[in-house]
């Protein structure tokens, strides 16, 4: 199995809707996660996920297909002298 973490692109919308339009996914998400999950929901999410530069919300691609999403986690340590 091949995994990659990458920015969202508009072509991901069908896969996003495919995996998000699932009651078992929705019930474990926040109250604002829609169910049923529509094509318009997917387009709105991708627009939101791609508005920052660099993006903070990434797609997880498994075997060439987007299948999940995550926030990019960064850690900054302040050096003390």
HUHU-V653486 format. One record per run of one state. SS is the DSSP state (@ for helix, = for strand, . for the rest). FROM is the first residue (numbers start at 1). TO is the last residue. If there is no record, write none. Layout:
ss,from,to
SS,FROM,TO
SS,FROM,TO
This chain:
ss,from,to
.,1,2
=,3,7
.,8,9
@,10,20
.,21,22
@,23,26
.,27,38
@,39,49
.,50,56
=,57,62
.,63,64
=,65,71
.,72,81
